[in-house]
């Protein structure tokens, strides 16, 4: 029987602020007044700790020297906000007066105006001239204590100069207020400029550094208010308070997705058929491995140097985690050779980053192991840019040293635009590849049984654009869920009328977004702790032509659509040493992240009418989520989510039991703790359980059961 989650959120008119093309616009009905929220207030003055060594030499500013920042065409920071720094002439901190606090709403408006002016510039020379005229840049340039900074800046390239000058213009001048300990600005300034130019280049479609800061503040505002235009629900009545014929206003609801079910004995036969298609598709498949994550929760350290290590080098069953994923691929290639007599070498695209020396370590690992017996030309490594970590309290970038911002990877959703920018799509197409499997480095379990082959076979034989491998999910778990997203959009006919259209896609919703979107994470029935929605595992199938077309369209259109699933997690505290205050601090902070699985948001299938509403009391048959999904939703009540719908979508979902899909090794088990979920210990335990089942099915007797 088909199941549709009965979800509903409080009705609100949509009013997101967006960056689109060359202008900044607001969408929705009428603009609503912005209530006071987080402030771009200065951090409180903190006296220097006499017992704490001061590692940095501050710039030479006396208590009498003040920086006054005037208004910028009516949209700049009003005079009055305060900002703390240090004076080299006295022991106590001094104030650089900017008298008034500035709300994040006001900062968003100021950055919108600045971005519009920058977009209107014809070339880099014009952009630099505009920034040179900015009050914050002018005042910093006029200050004698910063003369060495500007001298070093003059020796950088125009692109690097632009990146540095953006900092005071977007409210981040504090990164430039402390001189290096040796007084030499050139090297640290050049390193900062190099990092910032990568951010500027990657986020060019949304306005570079200015657009990154603007969009981050918009996400902070959205999270602070909990304001979202989406409504969750199975019934397809209009959201309360939304006009029936509101042109251009989308309404979104979420349903339990249809799926191909591989779980249980019945699913084995389904899995074998799908896996057979996957084997035959192997010559047309590629492998995409995003391995650039920082892996902070694993706490890996080099035994020799003490340096932090990325998750890709985690020892697992005696081998680095990256090698296990390559061995899974080689096993599929070997199976293809056994069955067909033909040998194939699958191209592997690897997204790295500079976090914890990730790119250098991955490259060294591959070279040290002879590329695991593969042709080096079958690998393509490309680096993900690091992005600034931003305080969600005041919008400031966290600073860890003079001319150094705290920076981390900006989410694996960067992979699609990077593949476009770095020519990876071209490289895979030249290799004759039409689709790819995507795996995360922390999950060694996806190669078990028919899981990966069934996913590849289902997507390739049906020519789908995007697919998910999913499993059961516990209610309240800190992981995303797969949903069938329905968007009702008014399509005008150009004659004053129009009609509603209904766009459907199986996609992902991150757990941090449930509340904002009004999604209720409820159990499939009273006797179960499993959610009605299956888990997102980031084991993906992607049609390369479809993905490339969506990315190219998004790049051409500008804005944030090229970075799918943009989020800003405000719930984590970040501990760091703040050189401006000469103290350890812990603040709520994050960075704008995007999620690779949410490329599916754009892979919509349009229908003229909505799905049939399930009757009152419709519920899942059987005692589990797999029965509810029933290989495409079945032909139960409503029937709208059955096999016909599943076959008509450009997106799809394959479902299997959890221990054959995912058992992540992404956090460290605390000494003495028996909590092994998502630890290397827990992952290895599931690997042994899977091995026990294989031996049982092979007819071996007296196999000792794996117990914990």
HUGIRA-V316639 format. One line per field, one symbol per residue. ss: DSSP state (H for helix, E for strand, C for the rest). psi: psi as a letter, one per 40 degrees, with the letter a starting at -180 (. if undefined). A space follows every 10 residues. Layout:
ss->???
psi->???
//
This chain:
ss->CCCCCCCCCC CCCCCCEEEE CCEEEECCCC CCCCCCCCEC CCCCCCCCCC CCCCCCEECC CCCCCCCCCC CCCCCCCCCC CEEEEECCCC CCEEEEECCC CCEHHHHHHH HHHHHHHHHC CCCHHHHHHH HHCCHHHHHH HHCHHHHHHH HHHCCCCHHH HHHHHHHHHC CCHHHHCEEC CCCCCHHHHH HHHHHHHHHH HHCHHHCHHH HHHHHHHHHH HHHHHCCCCC CCCCCCCCCC CCCCCCCCCC EEEEECCCCE ECCHHHHHHH HHHHHHHHHH CHHHEEEEEE CCCCCHHHCC ECCCCCCECC HHHCEECCEE HHHHHHHHHH HHHHHHHHHH CCCCCCCEEE EEECHHHHHH HHHHHHHHCH HHHCCHHHEE EEEECEEECE ECCCCCECEE ECCEECEEEC CHHHHHHHHH HCCHHHHHHH CCCCEEEEEE CCCCCCCCCC HHHHHHHHHH HCCCCEEEEE ECCECCCCCC EEEEEEEEEE EECCCCCEEE EEEEEEEEEC HHHHHHHCCC CCECCCCCCE ECCCEEEEEE EEEHHHHHHH HHHHHHHCCC CCCCCCEECC CCEEEEEECC CCEEEEEEEE CEECCHHHHH HHCCEEECCC CCCCCCCCCC CCCCHHHHHH HHHCCCCCCC CCHHHHHHCC EEEEECCHHH CCCCCCECCC CCCCCCCCEH HHHHHHHHHH HHHHHHHCCC CCCCCCCC
psi->hihhhgiiih hiihfihihh beihihiaci hiihihbiif iiiihhihhd ehhheihiig hidehihhhi igfeeahihd iihiaiheei diiihhhgdi ihiddddddd ddddddddde hdaddddddd ddehdddddd dehdeedddd dddeeiiddd ddddddddde ffedeeehii deehdddddd dddddddddd ddfdeeeadd dddddddddd ddddefhiei hiidifiihh ehidfhhehi hhihihiiih heiidddddd dddddddddd edeeiihhhh eeidfdedfh ihdddeiiii ddehhhfeii dddddddddd ddddddddde eihihhihhh haiehffddd ddddddddef ffeihdeeih hihhiiiihh hedeeihhhe ihfhihiiif ieeedddddd deeddddddd eehdiiihii degeeeehbe cddddddddd defidiiihi aihhheigii ihihhhhhhh hieefeaaih ihhihhaihi deedddefhh giidideieh idhiihefhi hhhddddddd dddddddaae degifhihhe ehhhhihhdd efihihihia ihiihddedd defihhidii iihiihehih iafidddddf feeafahdee fadddddeie iihhhiidee dhgigeihhi heiehehfid dddddddddd dddddddeeh ifhhihi.
//
